[in-house]
Amino acid sequence: MEIALWIIVILLGITLLLALDFTIGRKKHLAKINKQIFPERNSQLDIFTTGPDLFEDYFAELKRAKKHIHVLFYIVKDDKISKEFLSILMDKAKEGLEVRLLVDWVGGTISRKSKQDLKTAGVEFVQSQTPKFPFLFYSSQVRNHRKITVIDGKIGYTGGFNIGKEYINLDKKLSPWRDYHLKVTGEGVQDLQKEFLLDWQRAAKVNLLQKRVYFPTTLGKGPVLHQFIPSEGNLLEDTLFDLISKADKSIMIGTPYFIPSQKIFNQLLKAIDRGVSLTLLVPFTADHALVKEASFTYLRQLLKRDGNVEIHQYKKGFYHAKVLVIDDKLCDLGTANFDKRSMFLNFELNCLIYNQEFIQRVKAILYNDLLESEQVHLDDLNGFNPFRSLKERAAQTVSYFL
């Protein structure tokens, strides 16, 4: 009995310490957060929805680089495609180009040998968001989830794809992988460059923002009006709230994880109540434990609403895209998921798009993906299933961190 009491006291003590670590750490984080706001730009945008198509174009552009390559990914693995990617970077560094690679501390699983090879070849490699004293628990949860590449200051990429075999359909469970990734040319590239350099400064403690060589003056305008919105666990919730409030007719959401904050969920319910239709596309197959079960409590409430609500589960592989379309007037594409982790913890980068032609292109992609999905009904979520109920309870407890 005495041993059990001591175990309970120790567990309570650990829980209290973690809670204090998280609370104070977040307060300190928000006090010194980067509140960068980029202006609206006009650029040429293209969108990729499959890994093989993206990486064929991406690797070709990397090989054509002439001066400098700046890359940030949340995940770079140690598999065949990752080694091909790293080999390209090393070859370009050996040619004399400036090459910088920034990878999240948790997401990157590059081997020690590969890191040494990068250094030997002249690639500057830094890990982003390493845990820091005294708030180890909080800082270990704050991940850099952005994906940014800037080539010669003239070509940029951002979106949902990382570097690993699953992204080129070589993971049997998650294949084919469905995602949305933007290629940017024109004046918007300077904002991708600045955001990368801000993240590089934070991680590497080196300020390169004043170097004009990274910001060509010859960037032209393109036909697509857009705006990059970076967030660091602070701005995303308010951005989504404002976007949803603008809806008059329809809202379309594509996300791998639907675990919204209460503020955002209430805003969605208000939109439905005023006659706005909601179409939600999520994956049928989950890539992480509990993320699917964490969404069920929200899905049930949506399906009970007296409104035009459709929820679909993508069945042709794994759906990892992050997209929000409001009527026909704006579209949000980027790295942020529709979940609490992206809203309150992660570093994210989204792109608001106002061009009608491009929005119609995105909607056509969404409608095509809906054809590969199966509609969810309330009965599907209400059947007797004790194991699912147990997982839902567990998911709700840790939903902030999923």
Helices and strands as residue ranges (DSSP letters): H 2-31, E 41-48, H 51-63, E 68-73, H 80-94, E 98-104, H 112-121, E 124-128, H 136-141, E 148-151, E 155-159, G 165-168, G 172-174, E 177-178, E 181-186, H 189-204, G 212-214, E 224-232, H 236-245, E 250-254, E 258-259, H 262-273, E 277-283, H 291-303, E 309-314, E 318-319, E 323-326, E 330-334, E 338-339, H 340-344, E 347-353, H 356-371, E 373-376, H 378-382, H 386-397, G 399-401
